[in-house]
């Protein structure tokens, strides 16, 4: 596990590679770290999906309360705040490939990791 976290999009190394905006790059990183495995586990387990959906509802409510849209920029800012809070608490965000793969492991994972999976769910929907 690591606390390393990209805040900005990497620059393209050739003329054909797309340059992502920082928000999209950050959401792509979250998807690689927790979203792919977390969403796959959630779609395989109704209980875990309900838990992730509850987190997603809380994220939507927080964005509405802050008068923000549910777009890449707002979701990336929210994800950054969750990562920062986790760091302050001494918690880690799994590196890509280190996230749990079994639904039961996800149900007992840290709150902030489930919240980041919920951000990924909303980013896919947006």
C-alpha positions as CSV (number, residue, x, y, z in Angstrom):
1,X,0.0,0.0,0.0
2,X,1.1,3.5,-0.7
3,X,0.3,7.1,0.0
4,X,1.7,8.2,-3.3
5,X,-1.0,9.8,-5.3
6,X,-0.9,11.7,-8.6
7,X,-2.4,15.1,-8.5
8,X,-1.8,16.0,-12.1
9,X,-2.0,14.3,-15.5
10,X,1.2,12.9,-16.9
11,X,2.4,14.6,-20.0
12,X,2.0,12.7,-23.2
13,X,5.3,11.4,-24.6
14,X,4.3,11.4,-28.2
15,X,2.1,13.4,-30.5
16,X,-0.6,10.7,-30.8
17,X,-1.1,10.1,-27.1
18,X,-4.0,12.1,-25.6
19,X,-3.3,14.5,-22.8
20,X,-5.8,14.1,-20.0
21,X,-6.9,16.9,-17.9
22,X,-5.8,16.6,-14.2
23,X,-9.3,15.6,-13.0
24,X,-9.6,12.8,-15.5
25,X,-6.1,11.6,-14.8
26,X,-6.8,11.5,-11.1
27,X,-10.1,9.6,-11.6
28,X,-8.2,7.1,-13.9
29,X,-5.7,6.6,-11.2
30,X,-8.4,5.9,-8.6
31,X,-10.0,3.5,-11.0
32,X,-6.7,1.6,-11.3
33,X,-6.1,1.6,-7.6
34,X,-9.5,0.7,-6.2
35,X,-12.3,1.1,-8.8
36,X,-11.8,-1.8,-11.2
37,X,-11.4,-4.4,-8.4
38,X,-13.9,-2.8,-6.1
39,X,-16.6,-2.4,-8.7
40,X,-16.1,-5.9,-10.0
41,X,-16.5,-7.3,-6.5
42,X,-19.5,-5.1,-5.9
43,X,-21.3,-6.2,-9.1
44,X,-20.6,-9.8,-8.0
45,X,-22.1,-9.3,-4.5
46,X,-25.5,-7.5,-3.9
47,X,-24.6,-6.7,-0.3
48,X,-21.3,-5.0,-1.3
49,X,-23.0,-3.2,-4.1
50,X,-25.6,-1.8,-1.7
51,X,-22.8,-0.6,0.6
52,X,-21.0,1.1,-2.3
53,X,-24.3,2.6,-3.5
54,X,-24.8,4.1,0.0
55,X,-21.3,5.6,-0.2
56,X,-22.2,7.0,-3.7
57,X,-25.4,8.5,-2.3
58,X,-23.3,10.3,0.4
59,X,-20.9,11.6,-2.2
60,X,-23.8,12.9,-4.4
61,X,-25.3,14.5,-1.3
62,X,-22.0,16.2,-0.3
63,X,-21.6,17.6,-3.9
64,X,-25.2,18.9,-3.9
65,X,-24.7,20.5,-0.5
66,X,-21.5,22.2,-1.9
67,X,-23.4,23.3,-5.0
68,X,-21.1,21.2,-7.2
69,X,-22.0,19.2,-10.2
70,X,-21.3,15.4,-10.3
71,X,-18.6,15.8,-13.0
72,X,-15.0,14.8,-13.3
73,X,-13.6,18.0,-11.6
74,X,-15.9,17.7,-8.6
75,X,-15.4,14.0,-8.2
76,X,-11.6,14.4,-8.4
77,X,-11.7,17.1,-5.8
78,X,-13.8,14.9,-3.5
79,X,-11.4,12.0,-4.1
80,X,-8.4,14.2,-3.2
81,X,-10.1,15.2,0.1
82,X,-10.7,11.6,1.0
83,X,-7.1,10.7,0.3
84,X,-5.9,13.7,2.3
85,X,-8.1,12.7,5.3
86,X,-6.9,9.1,5.0
87,X,-3.3,10.3,5.1
88,X,-3.9,12.4,8.2
89,X,-5.3,9.3,9.9
90,X,-2.3,7.2,8.8
91,X,-4.4,5.2,6.4
92,X,-3.3,4.1,2.9
93,X,-4.9,3.9,-0.5
94,X,-3.9,0.6,-2.2
95,X,-1.6,0.9,-5.2
96,X,-2.8,-0.5,-8.5
97,X,-3.1,-4.3,-8.2
98,X,-3.0,-4.3,-4.4
99,X,-6.8,-3.9,-3.8
100,X,-8.8,-6.8,-2.4
101,X,-10.4,-9.0,-5.1
102,X,-12.9,-11.0,-3.0
103,X,-16.2,-9.3,-2.1
104,X,-15.9,-10.4,1.6
105,X,-12.6,-8.6,1.8
106,X,-14.1,-5.4,0.4
107,X,-16.9,-5.5,3.0
108,X,-14.3,-5.2,5.7
109,X,-12.0,-2.7,4.1
110,X,-11.5,0.8,5.4
111,X,-14.3,3.3,5.0
112,X,-12.2,5.7,2.8
113,X,-11.4,2.9,0.3
114,X,-15.1,2.1,-0.1
115,X,-15.8,5.9,-0.5
116,X,-13.2,6.0,-3.3
117,X,-14.9,3.0,-5.0
118,X,-18.1,5.0,-4.8
119,X,-16.4,8.0,-6.5
120,X,-15.3,5.6,-9.2
121,X,-18.9,4.3,-9.6
122,X,-20.1,7.9,-10.0
123,X,-17.3,8.7,-12.4
124,X,-18.3,5.8,-14.6
125,X,-21.9,6.9,-14.6
126,X,-21.0,10.5,-15.4
